[in-house]
């Protein structure tokens, strides 16, 4: 960017860019944004030009890039623009290949910056996914793939965000079981199969096995204990 301001938002990140900023946007991903009094240099390159670092480029999409090599890249792109009109078709092809290599070399070392920000990014992803999961606990088809699809985030980013809590599938299972536990204790007259169904289990047998693994007792035993406790009080 040379002047003005730009705001871009994807499912995972937001940026607010001003003059001097350099950033990547993947045209393969959904994004939205706005620009005001914008002046800048826009370069579009095919993904196949970055076969060796395509994954890193995806990780750095919609991130403000910085560092000495990024400043070097900015200077290079400015000079390239002034020379394009003088180049022959063959020189343009060679310049395109050289530019892709230059970008790849500068961006790879910038991944350190993304690593520093990864914790904050994963915290945002975790919170968004947590809210979606807790709102849809009773859905039979609530799976990690569905969460990633609905939130428009990659499965790898979703899995990383839930790595510290034992994974997405395990988190969904524990949330369902603890919600069912609370219902069995709070409403001990309800049938086990009804409780299982309400919390995303199609089969009572699957629910019973998972419940016993989590709490060490069966749902019926937990319900009977809640009944006796309620009667005693």
C-alpha positions in Angstrom: 0.0 0.0 0.0 1.1 3.5 -0.8 -1.8 5.6 0.5 -5.1 5.3 2.2 -6.3 2.4 4.3 -7.6 -1.1 3.8 -9.5 -3.5 6.0 -9.8 -7.2 5.1 -11.5 -10.0 7.0 -11.5 -13.8 6.5 -13.0 -16.4 8.7 -9.8 -16.6 10.8 -8.1 -13.1 10.7 -8.6 -9.4 10.3 -6.1 -6.8 9.2 -6.2 -3.0 9.1 -3.5 -1.8 6.7 -2.0 1.6 6.1 0.6 3.1 3.8 3.7 0.9 3.6 1.9 -2.3 4.5 2.5 -5.5 2.5 0.1 -8.4 2.8 -1.2 -11.5 0.9 -4.8 -12.4 0.1 -5.7 -15.8 -1.2 -8.3 -15.7 -4.0 -9.1 -19.3 -3.1 -10.6 -18.3 0.2 -13.7 -16.2 1.0 -12.9 -12.7 2.3 -14.5 -9.3 2.5 -13.1 -5.8 3.1 -13.1 -2.2 2.2 -10.5 0.3 0.9 -10.5 4.1 1.4 -8.5 6.6 -0.7 -6.4 3.5 -1.7 -3.3 3.6 -3.8 -1.0 0.6 -4.1 0.6 -2.0 -6.1 -1.4 -5.2 -6.7 0.3 -8.3 -8.1 -1.6 -11.5 -8.9 0.4 -14.8 -9.2 -0.8 -18.4 -9.7 -0.4 -20.8 -6.8 1.6 -23.1 -9.0 4.4 -20.5 -8.9 4.9 -21.3 -5.2 4.9 -25.1 -5.2 7.5 -25.3 -2.5 6.0 -22.8 -0.1 2.3 -22.9 -1.0 1.3 -24.0 2.5 3.3 -21.3 4.2 1.7 -18.7 1.9 -1.7 -20.0 2.9 -0.7 -19.7 6.6 0.4 -16.1 6.0 -2.7 -15.0 4.1 -4.3 -11.9 5.6 -1.4 -11.1 7.9 0.6 -7.9 7.8 4.1 -8.8 6.9 7.2 -7.0 8.3 10.9 -7.3 8.7 14.1 -6.4 6.7 13.4 -9.0 4.0 9.8 -7.7 3.5 11.2 -4.1 3.1 13.6 -5.5 0.6 10.7 -7.2 -1.2 8.8 -3.9 -1.2 11.7 -2.1 -2.8 12.1 -4.8 -5.4 8.4 -4.6 -6.4 8.6 -0.8 -6.7 11.5 -1.1 -9.1 10.0 -3.9 -11.0 6.9 -1.9 -11.7 8.9 1.0 -13.3 10.7 -1.5 -15.6 7.8 -3.7 -16.8 6.9 -1.4 -19.8 10.5 -1.8 -21.2 10.6 -5.6 -21.0 10.1 -8.0 -23.9 7.7 -11.0 -23.5 10.6 -13.3 -22.7 12.0 -10.9 -20.1 8.5 -10.6 -18.6 8.3 -14.4 -18.2 11.7 -14.5 -16.6 10.8 -11.6 -14.3 7.7 -13.4 -13.3 9.6 -16.5 -12.3 12.3 -14.4 -10.5 9.6 -12.5 -8.6 7.9 -15.7 -7.4 11.3 -16.9 -6.1 11.9 -13.5 -4.4 8.6 -13.6 -2.7 9.0 -17.1 -1.6 12.5 -16.4 -0.1 11.3 -13.3 1.8 8.0 -14.8 3.0 9.5 -18.0 4.4 11.5 -16.2 7.1 8.5 -14.1 7.9 6.7 -17.2 9.2 8.4 -16.5 12.5 6.1 -13.6 12.9 3.1 -15.7 12.3 4.4 -18.2 14.9 4.5 -15.4 17.5 0.9 -14.5 16.7 -0.4 -18.1 16.5 -1.5 -18.2 20.2 -3.8 -15.2 19.7 -5.1 -16.6 16.4 -5.9 -20.0 17.9 -7.6 -18.4 20.9 -10.0 -16.6 18.6 -10.7 -19.7 16.6 -11.2 -21.7 19.8 -13.8 -19.3 21.1 -15.7 -19.1 17.8 -15.7 -22.9 17.5 -16.7 -23.4 21.2 -19.7 -21.1 20.8 -20.8 -23.0 17.7 -20.3 -26.4 19.3 -22.2 -25.5 22.5 -25.1 -24.1 20.4 -25.4 -27.4 18.4 -24.6 -30.1 20.9 -27.8 -31.9 20.2 -27.2 -32.2 16.5 -26.4 -35.8 15.5 -24.1 -34.6 12.6 -22.0 -32.3 14.8 -18.5 -33.3 13.7 -15.1 -31.5 13.4 -15.5 -31.4 9.6 -18.9 -29.7 10.0 -17.5 -27.2 12.5 -14.7 -26.3 10.1 -17.1 -26.0 7.2 -19.6 -23.9 9.0 -17.0 -21.5 10.4 -15.1 -21.4 7.0 -11.8 -22.4 8.6 -9.3 -25.1 7.7 -9.4 -28.4 9.5 -5.7 -28.1 10.4 -6.2 -24.7 12.1 -9.3 -26.0 13.9 -7.4 -29.0 15.2 -4.5 -26.9 16.3 -6.8 -24.6 18.3 -8.2 -27.6 20.2 -5.0 -29.5 20.6 -4.5 -28.3 24.2 -7.9 -29.7 25.2 -7.5 -33.1 23.6 -8.9 -32.4 20.1 -12.2 -31.3 18.6 -14.0 -34.6 18.7 -13.0 -35.3 22.3 -14.2 -31.8 23.3 -17.6 -32.3 21.6 -18.0 -35.7 23.3 -17.1 -34.3 26.8 -19.4 -31.4 26.4 -22.3 -33.7 25.4 -21.6 -36.1 28.3 -21.4 -33.3 30.9 -24.6 -31.7 29.7 -26.3 -35.1 29.9 -24.9 -35.6 33.4 -26.4 -32.3 34.5 -29.7 -33.3 33.1 -29.7 -36.8 34.7 -28.9 -35.2 38.1 -31.3 -32.3 37.7 -34.2 -34.3 36.2 -33.8 -37.9 37.5 -37.2 -39.0 36.3 -36.3 -38.7 32.6 -35.5 -41.8 30.6 -31.8 -42.5 29.8 -32.7 -42.9 26.1 -34.4 -39.6 26.1 -31.4 -37.8 27.6 -29.1 -39.5 25.2 -31.1 -38.5 22.2 -31.4 -34.9 23.4 -27.6 -34.6 23.6 -26.7 -36.0 20.2 -26.5 -39.8 20.8 -28.6 -41.8 18.4 -28.1 -45.0 20.4 -28.5 -45.4 24.1 -25.8 -48.1 24.1 -23.2 -45.7 22.6 -24.2 -43.1 25.2 -23.9 -45.6 28.1 -20.4 -46.7 27.0 -19.1 -43.2 26.6 -20.8 -42.1 29.9 -19.2 -44.9 31.9 -15.7 -44.1 30.4 -16.1 -40.5 31.4 -17.7 -40.9 34.9 -17.0 -44.5 36.0 -20.7 -45.3 36.4 -23.6 -45.9 33.9 -26.2 -43.3 33.2 -28.8 -45.4 35.0 -26.6 -45.7 38.1 -26.1 -42.0 38.1 -29.9 -41.4 37.7 -30.7 -43.8 40.6 -28.1 -42.0 42.8 -29.7 -38.7 42.0 -33.2 -40.1 42.8 -32.0 -41.4 46.2 -30.3 -38.1 47.0 -33.4 -36.2 46.1 -35.6 -38.4 48.2 -33.3 -38.2 51.2 -33.3 -34.5 51.1 
